[in-house]
Amino acid sequence: MLDFQGMLNDFKRTDIDPRELVLLYSKQLLAKNDSESLKKHFNKTDFQFDVSTIIERFKMDNDKMGLNTEQKVKESKQTVIQILEHKNQLFASDLSKYPTKSI
């Protein structure tokens, strides 16, 4: 529903791996980064949608064509950054408590 703050709160309450969210940005990442390792990863990962496509479908399905897709993509990126930072803080906290713990 493009409720990014709600999504952020949901992720903070769960133990979901946020790396799948990064796949939503595969087209944007590949357009800006010519890294062969990124291309190999995204070419072998079967992910049918990107965030722009999801937002466009939401707009059509909900008669919200006035929404600015580019702005919503920026908002969603900020939310993903916050999720990754939150998960990183949890990981760093666990690592300081259990220094021999593997990733």
N, C-alpha and C positions, 0 to 999 in steps of 0.2 A: 504493500500500500504506500510505498515510498516514505514510510515513517522511520527515518533513519535513527532518530533518538531512541525510539522504541526498540529498534533492532539492536542498537548498541547495548541497551539495558538487558535484552534477552541474551545476548552473547556473554555478558558479564555474569549472568546467573547460570550459565551452562558450561559444559566442558567440551564444546564443539571446536574442532580444529578449523581455524579461520583461513587456512591455506586455500580452501576451495573458493573462498571469496576472491582471492587474487586471480583465479582463472576467469572470473567475469571480466577482467580487464586485459585479457590476452591480446586482443587486437590493438589496444592502445600501447601496451608494453612492446609489442613487436614493431609497431610503427615508429617508436622513439628509440628503440635499442636494437642494434644490429648484431647482438650477441648470438653466436651459433648455438650455445647451450640453451638459451631461451627458446630459440626456434625449434630445437630438437624436443624440448620438453612439451611445448604447446602443440607441436605436430603429432606427438604420440598420445596426447591427452584428448580423449573424446569429450569435448564440451561444446554443446550445440548453441549456447547463447552467450552473448556478451551483455554488459550492463546497459548499453545504449538500446539494444534490441528489446530488452526486458522493459525499459522505460517507455519505449515507443508502443509496445503492445499494451502496456498499462493505460497509456493515454487513449488509445483507440477503444479498448474494452470498456473504459470508464467515462468516455466522452469528456476527456480532459485535454483536448488538443491545444489548449492555451498554455499548458505547462512548457517550460523551457527545458528541453532535454539536456542541453549542455550544462545548464545550472544544476540540474538534478544529478548529472554524472559527477560534477564537482563535489556536491554535497555527499554523494555516496562514497567518493574517494576519501573525503575527510573522515567519514564514519569508519571505513575500513582501516585507515591509519590509526584511529583511536582504539579499535579492536586489537590491532596488532601490538600497539603500545601496551595495552592492558595485559595481553597474553605474555608479552615480554617481561613485564613487571612480575607476573606470577611465576614465570620461569626463573627469573633472577632470584626471587625470594626462595623458591624451592632449592635452587642451586646453592644458595648460601646456607640453608639448613642441612642439605644433604649433598656435600661436595663430591661424593663418589657416584651420585646418581647419573645414569646415562640418559641421553636425550631420547 
